[in-house]
Amino acid sequence: MMNRRTFLAALPVLASARDLLGAAGPGTASQRLGLGSFSCHFQWKAVTDHHPGTSFTDTPSFYEYARKLGAEGVQARLGTRDVDVARRLRTRVEETGGCFEAELTLPAAEGNLADFENDVRLAREAGAGVARAVLLSGRRYETFKTADDFREYRLRSERSLTLAEPVVKKHRLKLAIENHKDRTASEMLETLRKLGSDWVGICVDLGNNIALLEEPQEVVRTLAPLALSVHLKDMAVEMTAEGFLLSEVPLGTGMLDLPEMIRTLTAANPGIVFNLEMATRDPLKVPCLTPDYWATFPERPAAELATALTRLRGHSSKQPLPRIAGKTAAEQLVLEEENNRSCIPWARQKLGL
């Protein structure tokens, strides 16, 4: 048992270990690089639409595709109720020394619990120790029109977590809730600390909270103590009359201090998986200079807007943000794969993942 005296005595050793990790660069041997499903959302759409010639057709073949690109594994929905498929995926992951994180839909009500538990059981059969989920599929400032609407959503989502927690605890599956442009970092911590479970933490998305006008590195520092998984990405912004445009861009070409973020997250969770989420799409509109944007932030001081705009203008992209509008489906698929093929080697070489 560690008391205050033994803890203080251990501090020099801990500091030395931390220095050695820092000297090795942002990455360490225990870290893993995965490929998130949304990095391939055009490919997955092609699979759903039964288009021929896709690079994969299901989650097991998505795993093989990710390995060919240089990732160690995937974060994806299992997409089957067949336990034999789940077990074959687990065997393959173990054979190749890879990693698999599941994606789950949380139960909205008690009537959804049986399906949720079945999905959790299958995720464990497939070898997942962590599963990512979201509390809101959309964006806060687009989904809710009033503060009351947002408060009702918060109560519903907290109820959903309360229903899910005993199930993931029973099956020993860590549940990683993504900061999904729905809660500020402090609101996310408040929600999870209210739940008070060792089995529910955060899938830290490195760029999402820019849309909520938060400083990215501060978000990472705030969420790191509860980090179970990561969405690895780089971001760029372009100022507009109503606020700004926000876009994922290839790693190393945006505004995020990725090495520092990785150091922060691995200090909190040395075995965490960094899942690339390079979303190939048009920039997202963040209309933070319109009244509707602020409907769910009734008590937020105006000074935060001024600080955020000053920061974003200082990081405004000198190049036009990437766009897919006007491209054919085939061209979108090609661009998506090019982005993933460029990001994964960059993460290996520059971030040590």
N, C-alpha and C positions, 0 to 999 in steps of 0.2 A: 504494500500500500504506500502511495506517495503522499507524504505530508509536506508542509511548507518548507522544512529544512532540506529534505531530499530533493524537492523541486528546485530550490535555489542552487543547490550543489550541482544539479544537472544542467543548469543554464549554459555554462561554457561549452559543454559537449553538444548541446542542441544548436548553439550558435555556430560551432565548427561544422556540424553536419549541414546546416543551412548554407554556410559559405561554400562548402564543397558542391552542393547542388547548384548554387548560383554560378560557380566557376565552370560548370559543365554546360552552361547555356540555359535557355528557357526550357528545353525539354530534358527529360530523364528517361532512363531505360524502362521505368515502370509505366510510362504513359502510352496510350494507344491512340491511333488515328483511325476514326471510322468515317463512313459515308452516310449522311443522313438522307432519308427518302426524298425530302423536298429538293435536294440538289438534282434530283432526276424526275421532277414532277411531270415534265413533258413525256419522258420515257414511260412513266407509270400510266399516264393518260393513254398513250398508244397501246399499252398492254390491256388496259380496261376496254378500249375500243376495238381490241382484237386486230390491230394493224400488224401486218407481217413484217419481219425483218427487225424486230426490236432486239436490243442487246441482252435482255433478260425477260422472263415471263412470269416469275413468281419470286418470293423472298429467298428461297435457296439459290436460285440462279442470280438474283441480285447480289447475294453474298459473293458468289464467284466473280461476278462482274467487278465489284468493288475491289476484290483482291487483285484482279488483273490491272486495275488502275493504280495500285500501290497502297491502297488502304488495308487495314488489318481486319476490318469487319464492317458491320452496318448497324444503323438504328432504323428500324422499319416495323410496320405492322406485319404480324405473321401471315395474316390473310388466308387462313385455313382453319377448319375445325377438325382436321385429320391429325390425330395424335402421332401417327406413324411419320408424317411429314415433319412434324415438330422434332421428333426424336432423331430423324435422319439429319436434320439441320444441326442439332446439337453434336451429333457424332462428327459431322464434317468440320464444325468449328473447332472441336477438340483436336481432331487430326491435324488441322492446319495451324493450330495455336492462335486462332483469331478471336474475335469478340462479336457478340450479338446483344444489342439492346432492343427491347420490344417497344411498340407504341400501343397505347390503350385508350379507349374511350371510357371516361368515368361514368358511373351510374348516376343518372339524373334522379332516380327514385328507387324505392325498395323493389319495385317490380322489375328493375334492370339488374338486380344483384346476381341472379343466377347466371345470366349471360356474362356479366363482368367476372365472376369467379371462374367460369369456364375459360375465359380469355387469359386470366392470370395463371391458371393451371397449365394451359398450353404454352404460355410464355416461359414458364419454369421448365416444362418438358423440353423446350427448344434451347435451354441453357441460359436464358436471360437472368441476370441478377438485378438488372435495373430496367425500368420501363418508363418511357416519357409519356406525359399526358398534358393537356391544356385545360384550363378552366373556362376559357372563352375562345371560340374558333375565329372570331372576327377581331376588329380593332375598337378599342374603347370609344374613341371620338367619332367613329362612324356608326357604332351599334346603338349607343344610348343617347337619348335626346334631353334627358333631365337627370338631376342628381338623384331623384327618387328611383328612376329606372336603374341607375347604377347600384344604389343601395340594395334594391331587390335582387339584382344579379349576385351581389356579394353574398347575401344570405343563402341563395340557392347554391352557389358554388361551394360555400362552406359546408352546407348540408351534404353535397355530393362527396366532398372529401371525408366527412364523418362516416358516410356509408362505405367508402372504399377502403379506409384505413384498416379496419379489422381483417378484411380479406387479404390485403397484401401482407399484413403482419402474419397471418395464419400460414401463408405460402412462402414467406420469407423472400418477398420480392420488393426491392426498393422502388418507390414511386417518385419520379422526378418531374415536378410540375414546372412547365416552362413559363418564364416571364414573357407573355405573348401580347404585348402592347395593350394589356388590360389593367395591370396594377403597377404603380410605382414600386421601386425597390423596397421602400419602407412599408408599403401596404402588403407586399408579398411576404415580408418577414413577419408582419403582424398576423397575417392569416395562418402561416405555418406554426408560429409560436403559440397561437391560440389553440391549434390542433394538438400540439405537443407530442408528436410521434417521432421516434427514431427511424421509422420506416417511410417517412415522407419528407422529401427535400426538394431541391430545385434543379432543373435543367437550365443552366445559365446561358441564355442567348446573349452574345456579346454586343449586338447592335440594336435589338428591339426597342430598348428604352430611350433611344435617341428620339423616337416618335413621341415620347412623353416628356421631352425637353430635359432629360437627365444626362449628366456627364457620364460617358460610358465606363471609364475606369473606376469612377466612384460607385457605379452600379455593381461592377464586378467585386470591388472590395466589400460592399455591403452584403452581397449574396453569397460570397465565397464560403462562409462558415457552414452553409447548408447545401453546398454544391454536390450533386450526385452525377451530373453529366453536363456536357457543354455543346452548344451549337457554335462551331467555329466559323467565323466570317469576317469580312472587311466591309466597311461602309463608306459611302460618299454622299454628299449633299449638294443641292443646287438651290439657291434662294429664289423665291417667287413672291408675287404681290400678296398672296394669302398666307405665306409662311415659307415652306421649303419642300423640295422633293428629296426623297430618301431612297437609296438604292444599294443593294449588295453589289460589290465589285470584286474582281479577282484578288486573292490574298496579296498583300503588299502594295496595292495600288490605291488604297483608301486612307482614311483618317485615323484608324484605330492603332493603338500601341499594342500590337499583338504579343510581342515578347514579354512585356510587363504584365499583361493580363494572364498569360500562361503561368508566369512565376507566381502570381497571386493565387490562382486557382490550384496549382499543384502543391503549393505550401499548405493549403487547406485540405486537399484530398490528393495525395500523391498518385493514386491509381486511377484517377479520373480519365474517362474517354472523351477525346475531342472529336466530335462528329461534324465533318464539313457540311455546312448548309449554304452552298453557293446558289442562291435563287436566281435563275435566269428569267427575268421579267421586266416589264416597264417600271420606272420609278414610282414609288408610292407618294401620294399627295398627303402632306401633313399641314392642314390649314390652321395653324396655331394663331393666326391673326384674325380669325373669324369668331364671332360670339358662340356659335354652336360648339366649337372645339372645347370651350371652357365650361360647358354646361355641367359636366361631372366633376369639376374642380372648383366648387364654390368658395373654398377657403384658401386657395393657393395664392400667395402674394404675387403681385404684378412684377416684382423685382426678379422673380425666377424667369419670366419671359424675356426680360431685357438681358439677363445674364446668358440665357441660352442662345438668343439671337446673336449676341456679340461673339460667343464661342463658335457658333455655326458659320457665321460670316467669315471668321478667321480660317475655317477649314473648308470653305466652299471650293468645290472641284474646279480645277482649271480646264478640265476636259468635259465635253458633254457626257451626261450620264448614259449608260447603255440602255438601249431600247429594243424591243422586239416587235413593236407595232409595224405592220406592213410586211413582215417576214412570213413565208409559207411555213406550214407545219414541219416540213422536212428541214428547212433552214433553222427553225427554232431548235429542233433536235440536235442538229450539228453544233450550233452555238453552245447549247447546254453541255454537250460532251466535251467540247473544247475548253470550256470553263473548268470543268472537273479535272480534265487532264492537265491543266496548267496549275491548278490550286494544290493538288495532292503532292506533286514533286516539290513545289515551293514550301509547303508545310514541312516536308521531310528535311529539305536542305537548309531552310532559313530558321525554322522554329525547333528543329531537332525532334520532331514527333515521329 
